[in-house]
């Protein structure tokens, strides 16, 4: 484990710290439920990078030997070799395993990684339309982007400050304080931006820079610290044993630093607003350990241990390899990899990291033909970045055999069944509104209303009732003194708002109202969006006799679960029961817990679909009807399935539906 030092004295304890950093991250990614605070390994890396790079720059500036060309040549030979290999392998692996959208995104991330702007690209992807982090094999390159951006501006600033005779430590302190302030204030307003933004992260690297300046310019810094505390405690200044002072102070600093790191690893979790103020704990812990120096007992006996030093030497390629392996496993299986799989992949990443370090990193970093190596690395990185952008713009290369997501949710026959059922429905079922004399069943809702109206229309006895479907999709609804108004939020919603306003204000419909059925994705939203109740109250003023039914929804998925559901069906051939396995029970059993919050002056009956059709553990819950799955996306139920659900309820829960008052509106069935 020989080491070829560059411009500064090699410290094996820093490689030991690198080992703690990379192993923390690897274990966090592999076993997030156990190593919950392992993500602070990145913060350890930031401090160490700031320290080592700044020490080199400070030394060379002091000696008048700093060269931008030399500095960036060393950075390229250090960073490019392993990164090129990992990016290329990810590209090849994606060719054979990823679908079109996945591969296009990977191409974009390869280009971003090659340009060291991954943090900005990932920042831009975060939000409502973001897909799961586990489906991004190059997600971890965000931290490399921040480091490289620091390496671009920091040497230039130090060089300018040196030329202008401005204090380098003052510059370091001012920028670190400003960055920390932006970090603490930004975490409250935009946590994603604060996580990925260089200006809210560089304070961590600048802490390392401050340490580098201190180590070079305050040779007796530890003695100064000990003397200061000695005066503060009013101890007489007699003869000071410098060696003993240094040793004791070093041990105290290292001990405190270790305690801070251990606390962070044990107590931190992903629920924290991170980085924010919490990042100060692992950052200061790392800084104290570095400040303690290589002779502190913990640094000598623990961090300089040969095993940790070995992991420290392969820490960079290990960081690069581990996440793509775990991510591709998650993508291919469409579910979290098993414990055994994760263990095997972590061991494989360690082996690949050693091979990369031994046969790629070291031969390229050291030895002859440095100029040629440098040119080849730059050209290869430009080419690979271009290939990544080409993959993105070509939408994942549509000619690949595995590119298109198979029709996982629907067979062609099932799609036709659903399309024919929905296509046959009109907003008004029965005679002409002005001529009919039958009682009206009004089905009221937003985008969920469409399929609900179709499904319910197959079960409501149209010989006795007219069905009116009034959907307020994309409408701002308000109640005036004598009318219900619906204004389109966007021009494309006019087609929904005008019919809604017309139907909901029709005196003939209001006069004949027998029941109103409210349907929605989340029933509790009716509490938040009061206009729905205002509409009901307005209808009550004009006709106080109608029944009101509020339908809870069936099992729902979030966007990540739905994406996994589709891909799992595609890759395994299983059907919609996969979606049921991934689906969450409505959060906090909201269908039931929301009941006390409904305005009970409206006198409604609540239809609990889950409670009336299956057990809460999802056993025995139907997942399809005539091949049509229960969902058309992450949360909209299909009309064919709604019809089946209601028929099943009517058969199994006849007495319950009678008690709720719903049965009288349904077609009489002869089923026992």
Buried (B, 14 or more C-beta within 10 A) or exposed (E): EEEEEEBBEEBBBBBBBBBBBBBBBBBBBBBBEEBBBBBBBBBBBBBBBBBBBBBBBBBBBEEEEBEEEEBBBBBBBBBBBBBBBBBBBBBEBBBEBBBBBBBBBBBBBBBBBBBBBBBBBBBEBBEEEBBBBBBBBBBBBBBBBBBBBBBEEBBEBBBEBBEEEEEBBEBBBEBBEBBBEBBBEBBEEBBBBBBBBBBBBBBBBBBBBBBBBBBBEEEEBBBEBBBEEBEEEEEEEEEEEEEEBBBBBBBBBBBBBBEBBEBBBEEBEEEBEBBBEBBBBBBBBBBBBBBBBBBBEBBBEBBBBEEBBBBBBBBBBBBBBBBBBBBBBBBBBBBBBEEEBBEBBBEEBBEBBBBBBEEBBBEBBEEEEBEEBBEBBEEBBEEBBEBBBEBBEBEBBEEBEBBEBEEBBBBEEBBEBBEEBBEEBEBBBBEEBEEBEBBBBBBBBBBBBBBBBBBBBBBBBBEEBBBBBBBBBBBEBEBEEEEBBBBBEEEEBBEBBBBBBBBBBBEEBBEBBBBBBBBBBBBBEBBEEEBBBBBBBBBBEEBEEBBBBBBBBBBBBBBBBBBBBBBBBBBEEBBBBBBBBBBEBBEEEBBBEBBEEBEEEBEBBBBBBBBBBBEEEBEEBBBBBBBBBBBBEBBBBBBBBBBBBBBBBBEEBBEBBEEBEBBBBBEEEEEE
